[in-house]
């Protein structure tokens, strides 16, 4: 559902970036999911991949604040001076929802990993104190107003579907794969017969994802 309130601009979309032959990327943004962090398995795997294959890349994998509005404000600050024609984005779960917002505003090539489709609906049940998956000693409070912020960030029709790739696991135990597939039906979809929400088989298709991003 589109919000009547316009999304805050991030960067101007790239003027040219052929979808079938992406330019070699210079920047990479990785956005983690709800209750997660840059210490997640996928974020760490991407960090190792960059170290091994593209140490020249400028990489940002921020710890996102619980407030969706503040999370996107942080992202805007991080990528403010990035060239939109050579930046790439990867987002997992709630981070995939945020990454969709970034892709909508910048036109950046983007990979979405089991992306949340309607987090305002899904996370309404998680209002209250929460802990980080990677370290249960770390706590944060998911406030009721954050649900409204998520609704404000919802975007309608995708502006650059050819620049998005969604990895969707039928075995996702958290999100409905059918809903994800319907939401990103106009994009390139890698539909996994099994797997899980965390994509424990991430290594099996990492080469395909980095190739799509132009890394």
DOFI-738696 format. One record per residue: x, y, z of N, C-alpha, C, O, CB in turn; residue in one letter. Coordinates in steps of 0.2 Angstrom, whole numbers, padded with zeros to 4 digits, always signed. Glycine has a CB too. Example, Ala and Ser with C-alpha at 12.3 -4.5 7.8 and 13.67 -1.06 7.14 Angstrom:
+0066-0028+0039+0062-0022+0039+0066-0016+0039+0071-0017+0042+0057-0022+0045a/+0064-0011+0035+0068-0005+0036+0064+0000+0039+0067+0006+0040+0070-0003+0029s/
***
This chain:
+0004-0006+0000+0000+0000+0000+0004+0006+0000+0009+0007+0004-0005+0000+0006x/+0003+0011-0004+0007+0017-0005+0005+0022+0001-0001+0022+0002+0006+0020-0012x/+0010+0025+0003+0008+0030+0008+0006+0037+0005+0009+0038+0000+0014+0031+0013x/+0001+0041+0008+0000+0047+0005+0005+0052+0006+0006+0057+0003-0007+0050+0008x/+0010+0051+0011+0015+0055+0013+0021+0053+0008+0023+0047+0009+0017+0054+0020x/+0024+0058+0004+0029+0056+0000+0036+0054+0004+0037+0056+0009+0031+0062-0005x/+0039+0049+0001+0045+0047+0004+0051+0052+0004+0051+0056-0001+0048+0040+0001x/+0055+0052+0009+0060+0057+0009+0065+0055+0003+0067+0049+0003+0064+0057+0016x/+0068+0060+0000+0072+0059-0006+0079+0056-0003+0081+0059+0002+0073+0065-0010x/+0082+0052-0006+0089+0050-0004+0094+0053-0009+0097+0057-0007+0089+0042-0005x/+0094+0050-0015+0099+0053-0020+0095+0053-0026+0090+0049-0027+0106+0049-0020x/+0098+0057-0031+0095+0057-0038+0096+0051-0041+0102+0048-0041+0097+0063-0042x/+0091+0048-0045+0093+0041-0048+0098+0042-0054+0099+0048-0056+0086+0039-0051x/+0102+0037-0055+0107+0037-0060+0104+0038-0067+0098+0036-0068+0111+0031-0060x/+0107+0042-0071+0104+0044-0077+0105+0038-0082+0100+0036-0086+0108+0050-0081x/+0110+0034-0082+0111+0028-0086+0115+0023-0082+0119+0024-0078+0116+0030-0092x/+0112+0017-0083+0115+0011-0080+0112+0005-0083+0107+0002-0080+0114+0011-0072x/+0114+0003-0088+0111-0003-0092+0110-0009-0087+0114-0011-0084+0115-0005-0098x/+0103-0011-0087+0102-0016-0083+0105-0023-0084+0106-0027-0080+0094-0017-0082x/+0107-0024-0091+0110-0030-0093+0117-0030-0093+0120-0036-0093+0107-0032-0100x/+0120-0025-0091+0128-0024-0091+0130-0019-0086+0132-0014-0088+0131-0022-0098x/+0129-0021-0079+0130-0016-0074+0137-0014-0074+0142-0017-0075+0128-0019-0067x/+0138-0007-0073+0145-0005-0072+0148-0008-0066+0145-0010-0061+0145+0003-0071x/+0155-0008-0066+0158-0011-0060+0157-0006-0054+0158+0000-0054+0166-0012-0062x/+0155-0009-0049+0153-0005-0043+0159-0003-0039+0164-0006-0039+0148-0009-0039x/+0158+0003-0036+0163+0006-0031+0161+0006-0024+0165+0007-0020+0164+0013-0034x/+0154+0006-0023+0151+0006-0016+0146+0001-0015+0142-0001-0020+0148+0013-0015x/+0146-0002-0009+0141-0007-0007+0138-0005+0000+0142-0004+0005+0144-0014-0007x/+0131-0005+0000+0128-0004+0006+0124-0011+0008+0121-0014+0004+0122+0001+0005x/+0125-0013+0014+0122-0019+0017+0117-0017+0023+0120-0014+0027+0127-0025+0019x/+0111-0019+0022+0106-0017+0028+0103-0024+0031+0100-0028+0027+0100-0013+0025x/+0104-0024+0037+0102-0030+0041+0095-0030+0043+0092-0025+0042+0107-0031+0047x/+0092-0036+0045+0085-0036+0047+0084-0034+0054+0088-0032+0058+0083-0043+0046x/+0077-0035+0056+0075-0034+0063+0078-0038+0068+0079-0044+0067+0067-0035+0063x/+0080-0035+0073+0084-0039+0079+0090-0041+0077+0093-0045+0080+0079-0044+0081x/+0093-0039+0071+0099-0042+0069+0104-0036+0069+0103-0031+0072+0099-0044+0061x/+0110-0037+0066+0116-0032+0066+0121-0033+0061+0120-0038+0057+0119-0033+0073x/+0126-0029+0060+0131-0030+0055+0135-0037+0057+0140-0039+0053+0136-0024+0055x/+0134-0040+0063+0137-0046+0065+0133-0052+0062+0135-0058+0064+0138-0046+0072x/+0128-0051+0059+0124-0057+0056+0129-0061+0051+0134-0059+0049+0118-0055+0053x/+0127-0067+0050+0131-0072+0046+0131-0069+0039+0137-0070+0036+0127-0079+0046x/+0126-0067+0036+0126-0064+0029+0130-0058+0029+0134-0057+0024+0119-0063+0027x/+0130-0054+0033+0133-0047+0033+0141-0049+0034+0145-0046+0030+0131-0043+0039x/+0143-0054+0038+0150-0055+0039+0152-0059+0033+0158-0058+0031+0150-0060+0045x/+0148-0063+0030+0150-0067+0024+0152-0062+0018+0156-0062+0015+0145-0072+0022x/+0147-0057+0018+0149-0052+0013+0155-0048+0014+0159-0046+0010+0143-0047+0012x/+0156-0046+0020+0162-0043+0022+0168-0047+0020+0173-0044+0018+0163-0041+0030x/+0168-0053+0021+0174-0058+0019+0174-0058+0012+0180-0058+0009+0173-0065+0022x/+0169-0058+0008+0169-0058+0001+0172-0052-0002+0177-0052-0006+0162-0059-0002x/+0170-0046+0001+0173-0040-0001+0181-0040+0000+0185-0038-0004+0170-0034+0002x/+0183-0042+0006+0190-0043+0008+0194-0047+0003+0200-0045+0001+0191-0045+0015x/+0191-0052+0001+0194-0057-0004+0194-0055-0011+0199-0056-0015+0191-0064-0003x/+0189-0052-0013+0188-0051-0020+0188-0043-0022+0190-0042-0028+0181-0054-0022x/+0185-0039-0018+0185-0032-0020+0187-0027-0014+0183-0024-0011+0178-0030-0022x/+0193-0028-0012+0195-0024-0006+0195-0016-0008+0196-0012-0003+0202-0026-0004x/+0194-0015-0014+0194-0008-0016+0187-0005-0015+0186+0002-0015+0196-0007-0023x/+0182-0009-0014+0175-0006-0013+0175-0002-0006+0178-0004-0001+0170-0012-0012x/+0171+0003-0007+0169+0007-0001+0162+0003+0002+0157+0003-0002+0167+0014-0002x/+0162+0001+0008+0157-0003+0011+0154+0000+0017+0158+0003+0021+0159-0010+0012x/+0147+0000+0017+0144+0002+0023+0139-0003+0026+0135-0005+0022+0140+0009+0022x/+0140-0005+0032+0135-0010+0035+0133-0008+0042+0136-0010+0047+0138-0017+0035x/+0129-0003+0042+0128+0001+0048+0123-0003+0053+0119-0007+0051+0125+0007+0047x/+0124-0002+0060+0119-0004+0064+0113+0000+0064+0114+0006+0066+0122-0004+0072x/+0108-0002+0062+0102+0002+0061+0098+0003+0068+0097-0002+0071+0097-0001+0056x/+0096+0009+0069+0092+0010+0075+0085+0007+0074+0083+0006+0069+0092+0018+0076x/+0082+0006+0080+0075+0003+0080+0070+0007+0076+0065+0004+0073+0073+0002+0087x/+0071+0014+0076+0066+0018+0073+0067+0018+0065+0072+0019+0063+0066+0025+0075x/+0062+0016+0061+0063+0015+0054+0065+0022+0051+0069+0023+0047+0057+0013+0051x/+0062+0028+0054+0063+0034+0051+0070+0036+0053+0074+0039+0048+0059+0040+0055x/+0073+0034+0058+0080+0036+0060+0085+0031+0056+0090+0033+0054+0081+0035+0067x/+0082+0025+0055+0086+0020+0051+0088+0023+0044+0093+0023+0041+0083+0013+0050x/+0082+0026+0041+0083+0028+0034+0087+0035+0034+0090+0036+0029+0076+0029+0031x/+0086+0039+0039+0090+0045+0040+0097+0043+0040+0101+0047+0037+0088+0049+0046x/+0099+0038+0044+0106+0036+0044+0109+0034+0037+0114+0035+0035+0107+0030+0049x/+0105+0030+0034+0106+0028+0027+0108+0033+0023+0112+0034+0019+0101+0023+0024x/+0103+0038+0023+0104+0044+0018+0110+0048+0020+0114+0050+0015+0098+0049+0020x/+0112+0048+0026+0119+0051+0028+0124+0047+0025+0129+0050+0022+0119+0052+0035x/+0124+0041+0026+0130+0037+0024+0131+0037+0016+0137+0037+0014+0129+0030+0026x/+0126+0037+0012+0126+0037+0005+0126+0043+0002+0125+0044-0005+0121+0032+0002x/+0125+0049+0005+0124+0055+0003+0129+0057-0003+0127+0060-0008+0125+0061+0008x/+0135+0055-0003+0140+0057-0008+0142+0051-0012+0147+0051-0016+0147+0060-0004x/+0138+0046-0012+0140+0040-0016+0137+0041-0023+0132+0044-0024+0137+0034-0013x/+0141+0039-0028+0139+0039-0035+0133+0034-0036+0134+0028-0036+0145+0038-0040x/+0127+0036-0038+0122+0031-0039+0123+0026-0045+0120+0021-0045+0115+0035-0040x/+0127+0028-0050+0128+0024-0055+0133+0018-0054+0133+0013-0058+0130+0027-0061x/+0136+0018-0048+0141+0013-0047+0140+0011-0039+0145+0008-0037+0148+0015-0048x/+0135+0012-0037+0133+0009-0030+0129+0003-0030+0125+0003-0035+0130+0015-0025x/+0129-0001-0025+0125-0007-0025+0122-0008-0018+0125-0005-0013+0129-0014-0027x/+0116-0011-0017+0113-0012-0011+0111-0019-0010+0109-0023-0015+0107-0007-0010x/+0112-0022-0004+0109-0028-0002+0106-0027+0005+0108-0024+0009+0115-0033-0002x/+0100-0030+0005+0096-0030+0011+0093-0036+0013+0090-0040+0009+0091-0024+0011x/+0092-0038+0019+0089-0044+0022+0083-0043+0026+0084-0039+0031+0095-0048+0025x/+0078-0046+0025+0072-0046+0029+0069-0039+0029+0068-0036+0024+0073-0049+0035x/+0069-0036+0035+0067-0029+0036+0072-0024+0032+0070-0019+0030+0067-0027+0043x/+0079-0026+0032+0084-0023+0028+0082-0023+0021+0084-0018+0017+0091-0026+0029x/+0078-0028+0018+0076-0029+0012+0071-0023+0010+0070-0021+0005+0074-0035+0010x/+0066-0022+0015+0061-0017+0015+0065-0010+0014+0063-0006+0010+0056-0017+0021x/+0070-0009+0018+0073-0003+0018+0077-0002+0011+0077+0003+0008+0078-0002+0024x/+0080-0008+0009+0084-0008+0003+0079-0006-0003+0081-0003-0008+0087-0014+0002x/+0073-0008-0003+0068-0007-0008+0067+0001-0008+0066+0004-0014+0062-0010-0007x/+0067+0004-0002+0066+0011-0002+0072+0015-0005+0071+0020-0009+0065+0014+0005x/+0078+0012-0004+0084+0015-0006+0084+0014-0014+0086+0019-0018+0090+0012-0003x/+0082+0008-0016+0082+0007-0024+0077+0012-0027+0078+0014-0033+0081+0000-0025x/+0072+0013-0024+0066+0017-0027+0069+0024-0028+0067+0027-0033+0060+0017-0022x/+0073+0026-0023+0075+0033-0024+0081+0034-0028+0082+0040-0030+0076+0036-0017x/+0085+0029-0028+0092+0030-0031+0093+0027-0038+0097+0029-0042+0097+0028-0027x/+0089+0021-0039+0090+0017-0045+0096+0013-0044+0098+0010-0050+0091+0022-0051x/+0098+0012-0038+0104+0007-0038+0102+0000-0039+0097-0002-0037+0107+0008-0031x/+0107-0004-0041+0106-0011-0042+0106-0014-0035+0110-0012-0031+0111-0014-0046x/+0101-0018-0034+0099-0020-0027+0097-0028-0027+0094-0030-0031+0094-0016-0024x/+0100-0031-0022+0098-0038-0020+0094-0038-0014+0096-0035-0009+0104-0043-0020x/+0089-0042-0014+0084-0042-0008+0084-0049-0006+0083-0054-0009+0077-0039-0010x/+0086-0050+0001+0086-0057+0004+0080-0058+0008+0080-0056+0014+0093-0058+0007x/+0075-0063+0006+0069-0064+0009+0066-0057+0012+0066-0056+0018+0070-0069+0015x/+0065-0052+0008+0063-0046+0010+0056-0045+0013+0051-0048+0011+0063-0041+0004x/+0056-0041+0019+0049-0040+0022+0045-0036+0017+0047-0031+0014+0050-0036+0029x/+0039-0038+0016+0034-0035+0012+0030-0030+0016+0028-0024+0013+0030-0040+0008x/+0027-0032+0021+0023-0027+0025+0025-0028+0033+0021-0030+0037+0015-0030+0025x/+0031-0025+0034+0033-0025+0041+0029-0021+0046+0029-0023+0052+0040-0022+0041x/+0025-0016+0044+0021-0013+0048+0016-0018+0051+0014-0018+0057+0017-0007+0045x/+0013-0022+0047+0008-0027+0049+0012-0032+0054+0009-0034+0059+0005-0031+0043x/+0017-0035+0051+0021-0040+0055+0024-0038+0061+0024-0042+0066+0026-0043+0050x/+0027-0033+0062+0030-0031+0068+0026-0027+0073+0028-0026+0078+0036-0026+0066x/+0020-0026+0071+0015-0024+0077+0015-0029+0083+0013-0026+0088+0008-0023+0074x/+0016-0035+0081+0016-0040+0087+0022-0040+0091+0023-0043+0096+0015-0047+0084x/+0027-0036+0089+0034-0036+0093+0035-0029+0096+0041-0028+0098+0039-0037+0088x/+0030-0025+0098+0030-0019+0101+0033-0021+0109+0030-0025+0112+0024-0015+0102x/+0038-0018+0111+0040-0019+0118+0048-0020+0117+0051-0019+0112+0037-0025+0120x/+0051-0023+0123+0058-0024+0123+0060-0030+0119+0057-0035+0119+0060-0025+0130x/+0065-0029+0115+0068-0034+0111+0075-0035+0112+0079-0031+0115+0066-0033+0103x/+0078-0041+0110+0085-0042+0110+0088-0044+0104+0084-0045+0099+0086-0048+0115x/+0095-0043+0103+0098-0044+0097+0100-0051+0096+0102-0055+0101+0105-0040+0097x/+0098-0054+0090+0100-0061+0089+0107-0063+0090+0108-0068+0093+0098-0063+0081x/+0112-0058+0088+0119-0060+0089+0121-0059+0096+0127-0062+0098+0123-0056+0084x/+0118-0056+0100+0120-0055+0107+0114-0053+0111+0112-0047+0112+0125-0049+0108x/+0111-0058+0114+0105-0057+0118+0105-0052+0124+0100-0050+0127+0102-0063+0121x/+0112-0050+0126+0113-0046+0131+0111-0038+0129+0111-0034+0133+0120-0046+0134x/+0111-0037+0122+0109-0031+0119+0102-0030+0118+0098-0034+0115+0113-0030+0112x/+0099-0025+0122+0092-0024+0122+0090-0017+0118+0094-0013+0118+0089-0024+0129x/+0084-0017+0115+0081-0011+0112+0074-0012+0113+0071-0017+0114+0083-0010+0105x/+0070-0006+0113+0063-0006+0113+0060-0004+0107+0061+0002+0104+0061+0000+0119x/+0055-0008+0104+0052-0007+0098+0045-0003+0100+0041-0006+0103+0050-0013+0094x/+0045+0003+0098+0040+0008+0101+0034+0007+0096+0034+0006+0090+0042+0015+0101x/+0028+0008+0099+0021+0008+0094+0022+0013+0088+0019+0011+0083+0015+0010+0099x/+0025+0019+0089+0025+0024+0084+0029+0021+0078+0029+0024+0072+0028+0030+0086x/+0034+0016+0079+0038+0014+0074+0034+0010+0069+0036+0010+0063+0043+0009+0077x/+0028+0007+0071+0024+0004+0066+0021+0009+0061+0021+0008+0055+0018+0001+0069x/+0019+0015+0063+0017+0020+0059+0023+0023+0054+0021+0024+0048+0014+0026+0063x/+0029+0023+0057+0034+0025+0053+0036+0020+0047+0037+0022+0041+0041+0025+0057x/+0034+0014+0048+0035+0008+0043+0030+0009+0038+0031+0009+0032+0035+0001+0046x/+0024+0011+0040+0019+0013+0035+0020+0018+0030+0019+0018+0024+0012+0014+0038x/+0024+0023+0033+0026+0029+0029+0031+0028+0024+0031+0031+0019+0028+0035+0034x/+0035+0023+0025+0040+0021+0021+0038+0016+0016+0042+0014+0011+0046+0018+0025x/+0032+0013+0016+0030+0009+0011+0030+0012+0004+0027+0018+0004+0023+0006+0013x/+0032+0009-0001+0032+0012-0008+0027+0008-0012+0026+0002-0011+0039+0012-0011x/+0025+0011-0017+0020+0007-0022+0024+0004-0027+0028+0000-0026+0015+0012-0025x/+0022+0005-0033+0025+0002-0039+0032+0003-0039+0034+0009-0038+0021+0004-0046x/+0036-0002-0041+0043-0001-0041+0046+0002-0047+0044+0001-0053+0047-0008-0041x/+0050+0007-0046+0052+0012-0051+0057+0009-0056+0057+0010-0062+0055+0018-0048x/+0061+0004-0053+0067+0001-0057+0067-0007-0056+0072-0009-0053+0073+0004-0055x/+0062-0010-0058+0061-0017-0056+0067-0021-0060+0069-0027-0057+0055-0020-0058x/+0069-0019-0065+0075-0023-0069+0081-0022-0065+0086-0026-0066+0076-0020-0076x/+0082-0018-0060+0088-0017-0056+0088-0020-0049+0092-0020-0045+0090-0010-0055x/+0082-0024-0048+0081-0028-0042+0081-0035-0043+0079-0038-0048+0075-0025-0039x/+0084-0039-0038+0084-0046-0038+0082-0048-0031+0085-0046-0026+0091-0049-0040x/+0077-0052-0031+0075-0055-0024+0076-0062-0024+0075-0066-0028+0067-0054-0024x/+0079-0064-0018+0081-0071-0016+0075-0073-0011+0075-0070-0006+0088-0072-0013x/+0071-0078-0013+0065-0080-0009+0065-0087-0008+0066-0091-0013+0059-0078-0013x/+0065-0089-0002+0065-0096+0000+0058-0098+0002+0055-0095+0006+0070-0097+0007x/+0056-0104-0001+0050-0107+0000+0050-0110+0008+0045-0110+0011+0048-0112-0005x/+0056-0111+0010+0057-0113+0017+0057-0108+0022+0058-0110+0028+0062-0118+0017x/+0056-0102+0020+0056-0096+0025+0051-0098+0031+0045-0098+0029+0055-0089+0022x/+0053-0098+0037+0049-0099+0043+0046-0093+0046+0042-0094+0050+0053-0103+0048x/+0048-0087+0043+0046-0081+0046+0041-0077+0041+0036-0075+0043+0052-0076+0048x/+0043-0077+0035+0039-0073+0030+0036-0078+0025+0038-0083+0023+0043-0068+0026x/+0030-0076+0022+0027-0080+0017+0030-0079+0010+0030-0073+0007+0019-0078+0016x/+0033-0084+0007+0037-0083+0001+0032-0081-0005+0034-0078-0009+0040-0090-0001x/+0026-0083-0005+0021-0081-0010+0020-0074-0010+0019-0071-0015+0014-0085-0009x/+0019-0071-0004+0019-0064-0004+0025-0060-0006+0024-0055-0010+0017-0061+0004x/+0031-0062-0005+0037-0060-0007+0037-0060-0015+0039-0055-0018+0043-0063-0004x/+0035-0066-0017+0036-0067-0025+0031-0063-0028+0032-0060-0034+0034-0074-0026x/+0025-0062-0025+0020-0057-0029+0022-0050-0028+0022-0046-0033+0013-0058-0025x/+0025-0048-0023+0028-0041-0022+0033-0039-0027+0033-0034-0030+0030-0039-0015x/+0038-0044-0028+0043-0043-0033+0043-0047-0039+0048-0048-0042+0050-0045-0029x/+0037-0048-0042+0035-0052-0048+0038-0049-0054+0040-0052-0059+0028-0053-0049x/+0039-0042-0054+0042-0039-0060+0050-0039-0060+0053-0036-0065+0040-0032-0061x/+0053-0041-0055+0060-0041-0054+0063-0048-0055+0059-0053-0056+0062-0039-0047x/+0069-0048-0056+0073-0055-0056+0072-0059-0049+0073-0056-0044+0080-0054-0058x/+0069-0065-0050+0068-0068-0043+0072-0075-0044+0072-0078-0049+0061-0070-0043x/+0075-0076-0038+0079-0083-0037+0075-0086-0032+0075-0085-0026+0086-0082-0035x/+0070-0091-0034+0066-0094-0029+0069-0101-0027+0071-0105-0031+0059-0096-0033x/+0070-0101-0021+0073-0107-0018+0068-0112-0015+0063-0110-0012+0078-0105-0012x/+0068-0118-0017+0063-0123-0015+0063-0125-0008+0058-0126-0005+0065-0130-0019x/+0069-0124-0004+0069-0125+0003+0072-0119+0006+0069-0114+0006+0073-0131+0004x/+0078-0120+0009+0082-0115+0013+0078-0113+0019+0073-0116+0021+0083-0109+0008x/+0079-0107+0021+0076-0104+0027+0076-0096+0027+0079-0093+0023+0079-0107+0034x/+0074-0093+0032+0073-0086+0033+0081-0083+0033+0082-0078+0030+0070-0084+0039x/+0085-0086+0036+0092-0084+0037+0096-0086+0031+0102-0083+0031+0095-0086+0043x/+0093-0089+0026+0097-0092+0020+0104-0095+0022+0109-0092+0021+0098-0086+0016x/+0103-0100+0026+0109-0104+0028+0113-0107+0022+0119-0109+0023+0107-0110+0033x/+0111-0107+0016+0114-0109+0010+0117-0103+0006+0118-0104+0000+0110-0114+0006x/+0118-0097+0009+0119-0091+0006+0125-0092+0001+0126-0089-0004+0121-0086+0011x/+0130-0096+0003+0136-0097-0001+0135-0100-0007+0139-0099-0012+0141-0101+0003x/+0130-0104-0008+0128-0107-0014+0127-0103-0020+0128-0105-0026+0123-0112-0013x/+0124-0097-0019+0122-0092-0024+0125-0086-0023+0123-0081-0027+0115-0092-0025x/+0130-0085-0019+0134-0078-0018+0137-0076-0024+0137-0070-0026+0139-0079-0013x/+0140-0080-0028+0143-0078-0035+0138-0075-0039+0139-0070-0043+0146-0084-0038x/+0132-0078-0040+0126-0076-0044+0124-0069-0042+0123-0064-0046+0121-0080-0044x/+0124-0068-0035+0121-0061-0032+0126-0056-0034+0124-0050-0036+0120-0062-0025x/+0133-0057-0032+0138-0052-0033+0138-0050-0041+0140-0045-0043+0145-0054-0031x/+0137-0055-0045+0138-0054-0052+0132-0049-0054+0133-0045-0058+0137-0061-0056x/+0126-0051-0052+0120-0046-0053+0121-0039-0051+0120-0034-0054+0114-0049-0050x/+0125-0038-0045+0126-0032-0043+0132-0028-0046+0132-0022-0046+0128-0032-0035x/+0135-0032-0050+0141-0029-0054+0147-0028-0050+0151-0024-0051+0139-0022-0057x/+0148-0032-0044+0153-0032-0040+0159-0036-0043+0165-0036-0040+0152-0035-0033x/
***
